[in-house]
Amino acid sequence: MPQALADKLVIAISSRALFDLEESNRVFEEEGLERYAEYQIAHEDIPLAPGTAFPLIRRLLALKDPETGQGAVEVILVSKNDANTGLRVFNSIEHHKINITRAAFTCGRSPYTYLSAFKADLFLSANPEDVSLALQHGYASATLLTGPEYPDDDTDEIRIAFDGDAVLFSDEAERVFKSKGLEDFTRHEVEKQEIPLSPGPFKGFLEALNRLQTAYRARNMRPIRTALVTARQAPSHKRAIKTLRHWGVTVDEAFFLGGLNKEPILEKFRPHIFFDDQQTYCLPASRYVPTGHVPAGIANEKG
């Protein structure tokens, strides 16, 4: 009987998000596909170093279903390599002893079309075009910004931080702010504080995390910690809180920063990934914590 993934949190991740493939990518960009293939095959027995998302993925794969004791998370490698050049990635997975057994190698085509087949809750990639395509088709997706080698800790806790507008929520309120300014934005949000915001692209992923958290809390376990880190401030914070309440989801920590820099808070919370729609927040944050740019909403419209 075929196995199913419906009862698991499913993460689809590209090889460049999981491992440090910057040198390989440089060969591809400067010398072309044929030389890239030769390079990967020649180096396929040399393990790749961990990439930006590796600590997050390692922790997620260690989670066990509190009822069955089986893995609670499935991570699927989705790669634009072909299977031949992708062998180095699977050799690296084996070297680092992480439990990834399923993969899709698409030989240059965007892998977003296969996300529905895997029932992916989240797609992480270093390729902005692939992420944009996935996001346009309804999948929580983010472009991993490759930054420094982030220091890790020896705890098992998984920490995930989200921006609010255009990430967890729609960009409805952000459009008011962009077009009319802070005063009208605040008035708009106060007037509509009892009307839930429409869902943003990461609502479903937060709901999936909440289901896992609920199962663990029933056994007095808290391996996952979430945070909302938003530029909102009082009194516009009320609508955000009431929207989460209406959805029946929670975050463990919430920070309403009123336009302050997010980096000091992120440095203290130390998320294994932070999701934001605005590059003005993503780029500074990526100097301190693994950061995923969510190319959604008005902030990412061209023209």
C-alpha positions in Angstrom: 0.0 0.0 0.0 1.5 3.4 -0.9 2.7 5.6 1.9 1.0 9.0 2.4 2.3 12.4 3.7 -1.0 13.9 4.7 -0.4 13.5 8.4 3.0 15.2 8.3 4.4 18.7 8.0 6.0 18.7 4.6 8.9 21.0 3.6 10.2 21.2 0.1 13.7 22.6 -0.1 16.2 23.3 -2.9 19.7 22.0 -2.7 21.2 25.6 -2.5 19.0 26.3 0.5 20.1 23.2 2.3 23.8 23.2 1.4 26.5 25.7 0.5 26.5 25.5 -3.3 27.8 29.0 -3.9 31.0 27.7 -5.6 29.1 25.3 -7.7 26.6 28.0 -8.7 29.5 30.3 -9.6 30.8 27.6 -12.0 27.3 27.3 -13.5 26.9 31.1 -14.0 30.4 31.7 -15.3 31.2 28.6 -17.3 27.8 27.1 -18.2 25.8 24.0 -17.7 28.2 21.5 -19.2 31.1 22.6 -17.1 28.8 22.7 -14.0 27.9 19.0 -14.6 31.5 18.0 -15.0 32.3 19.9 -11.8 29.6 18.2 -9.7 30.4 14.8 -10.9 34.1 15.3 -10.3 33.3 16.5 -6.7 30.4 14.2 -5.9 32.3 12.3 -3.2 33.3 15.6 -1.5 30.5 16.5 1.0 28.9 19.9 0.7 29.0 22.2 3.8 25.7 23.0 5.5 23.8 25.9 4.0 21.5 28.6 5.4 18.5 26.4 6.1 20.4 23.3 7.4 20.0 24.0 11.2 16.3 24.4 10.7 15.9 21.3 8.6 18.1 19.2 11.0 15.9 20.2 13.9 12.6 19.7 12.1 13.7 16.2 11.0 14.4 15.3 14.6 10.8 16.0 15.6 8.8 12.8 16.5 5.1 12.5 16.4 4.1 12.6 20.1 1.5 9.8 19.6 3.3 7.4 17.2 7.0 8.2 17.8 7.5 8.4 14.0 9.0 11.4 12.3 6.6 14.4 12.4 8.2 16.3 9.4 8.9 15.2 5.9 11.6 17.1 4.0 11.7 16.6 0.2 14.6 17.8 -1.9 13.5 19.6 -5.0 16.3 20.4 -7.4 16.7 21.8 -10.9 19.7 19.5 -11.3 19.2 16.2 -13.1 19.6 13.0 -11.1 23.2 12.5 -12.3 24.6 15.9 -11.2 22.3 15.8 -8.1 24.0 12.7 -6.7 26.5 14.9 -4.9 23.6 16.4 -2.9 22.3 13.0 -1.8 25.9 11.9 -0.9 26.1 15.0 1.3 22.7 14.2 2.9 24.1 10.8 3.7 27.4 12.3 5.0 25.5 14.6 7.4 23.1 11.9 8.5 19.9 13.8 7.9 16.8 11.8 7.1 15.9 13.0 3.6 14.9 10.1 1.4 12.6 11.7 -1.2 13.6 14.0 -4.1 12.5 15.6 -7.3 15.2 16.4 -9.9 13.6 18.5 -12.7 16.6 19.1 -15.0 16.3 22.9 -15.4 12.5 23.3 -15.0 11.1 25.1 -12.0 10.0 22.5 -9.4 7.0 24.4 -8.2 4.6 22.3 -10.4 5.4 19.3 -8.2 4.7 20.9 -4.8 1.0 19.9 -5.0 2.0 16.3 -5.6 4.0 16.3 -2.4 1.4 18.4 -0.5 4.1 20.8 0.6 3.3 23.2 3.4 6.5 25.3 2.7 8.9 25.7 -0.1 12.4 27.1 0.5 14.8 28.0 -2.3 17.7 30.2 -3.2 16.1 30.9 -6.6 13.8 34.0 -6.5 12.1 33.0 -9.8 11.1 29.6 -8.5 9.9 31.1 -5.2 7.8 33.7 -7.0 6.2 31.0 -9.2 5.4 28.9 -6.2 4.0 31.8 -4.3 1.8 32.8 -7.2 0.3 29.3 -7.2 -0.6 29.5 -3.5 2.3 27.9 -1.7 4.1 29.4 1.3 7.5 30.1 -0.2 10.5 32.2 0.5 13.9 32.9 -1.0 16.7 32.1 1.4 19.2 34.9 1.6 22.7 33.4 1.8 24.6 35.2 4.5 27.3 34.5 7.0 27.7 31.2 8.7 25.2 31.7 11.5 26.1 30.5 15.0 23.9 27.7 16.2 23.1 26.5 19.7 22.9 23.1 21.3 19.2 23.2 22.2 16.6 21.2 20.3 14.1 24.1 20.2 12.9 25.3 16.8 12.3 29.0 16.6 10.5 30.5 13.6 9.6 34.2 13.2 7.1 35.8 10.9 6.4 39.4 9.7 2.6 40.1 9.7 1.3 42.1 6.7 1.8 40.3 3.3 3.2 37.3 5.1 0.8 35.9 7.7 -1.9 38.5 6.7 -2.8 39.9 3.3 -1.3 43.2 2.3 -4.7 45.0 2.6 -3.5 47.3 5.4 0.0 47.8 3.9 -1.6 49.2 0.8 -3.4 51.8 2.9 -0.1 52.7 4.6 1.8 52.9 1.3 -0.8 55.1 -0.4 -2.1 57.3 2.5 0.5 57.2 5.2 0.6 56.2 8.9 -2.2 58.3 10.2 -4.8 56.9 7.7 -3.4 53.4 8.2 -3.9 53.6 11.9 -7.4 55.0 11.5 -8.2 52.3 9.0 -7.0 49.5 11.3 -8.8 50.9 14.4 -12.1 51.2 12.4 -11.7 47.6 11.1 -10.2 46.0 14.2 -13.2 43.6 14.5 -12.9 42.5 10.9 -10.2 39.8 10.4 -7.5 40.5 7.9 -7.6 38.2 4.9 -5.0 35.4 5.0 -1.5 36.0 3.7 0.6 33.3 2.0 2.0 31.9 5.3 -1.3 31.4 7.2 -1.4 27.7 6.2 2.1 27.1 7.4 1.5 28.7 10.7 -1.7 26.6 11.1 0.4 23.5 10.4 2.9 24.5 13.0 0.1 25.2 15.5 -1.3 21.7 15.0 2.1 20.2 15.8 2.5 22.5 18.8 -1.0 21.5 20.1 -0.1 17.8 20.0 3.2 18.4 21.9 1.6 20.7 24.5 -0.9 18.0 25.3 2.2 16.1 26.6 3.7 19.1 28.2 6.4 19.4 25.4 7.3 22.6 23.6 9.9 22.0 20.9 8.6 24.7 18.6 8.5 28.4 19.4 7.0 31.0 17.1 7.1 34.8 17.0 5.3 37.6 15.2 7.8 40.5 14.5 5.9 43.4 12.9 6.3 47.1 12.2 2.7 47.6 13.5 2.3 49.5 16.8 -0.6 50.3 19.1 -3.5 50.7 18.4 -3.1 48.9 15.0 -1.8 45.9 16.9 -5.4 44.9 18.0 -6.5 43.9 14.5 -3.5 41.6 14.1 -4.1 39.9 17.5 -7.9 39.5 16.8 -7.2 38.1 13.3 -5.0 35.4 14.8 -7.7 34.7 17.4 -10.4 34.5 14.7 -8.2 31.9 12.8 -7.7 29.9 16.0 -3.9 30.1 15.8 -1.4 31.6 18.2 2.2 32.8 18.3 4.3 32.3 21.4 5.9 35.8 21.3 4.7 39.0 19.5 6.7 42.2 18.9 4.9 45.4 17.7 7.9 47.6 16.9 6.3 50.7 15.3 8.9 50.9 12.5 11.9 50.2 14.7 14.7 48.0 13.3 13.9 44.4 13.7 17.4 43.1 14.0 17.8 43.7 17.8 14.7 41.6 18.5 15.7 38.9 16.1 19.2 38.8 17.6 17.6 38.0 21.0 14.9 35.6 19.7 17.5 33.9 17.5 15.1 32.3 15.0 16.3 29.5 12.8 14.4 31.3 10.1 12.7 34.7 9.8 10.1 35.5 7.0 9.5 39.0 5.8 8.1 40.5 2.6 10.3 43.6 2.5 13.9 43.6 1.4 14.5 46.6 3.6 14.0 44.3 6.6 15.3 41.1 5.1 18.7 42.3 4.1 19.7 43.8 7.5 18.2 40.8 9.3 20.1 38.3 7.1 23.4 39.6 8.7 22.2 38.1 12.0 19.7 35.3 11.4 18.7 33.0 8.5 16.2 35.0 6.6 13.6 34.2 3.9 12.3 36.9 1.6 8.6 36.4 0.8 8.0 38.2 -2.6 4.4 39.0 -1.9 2.2 42.0 -1.6 2.5 45.6 -2.7 6.1 45.9 -1.6 7.1 43.5 -4.3 5.0 44.8 -7.2 7.0 46.0 -10.1 6.5 49.4 -11.8 
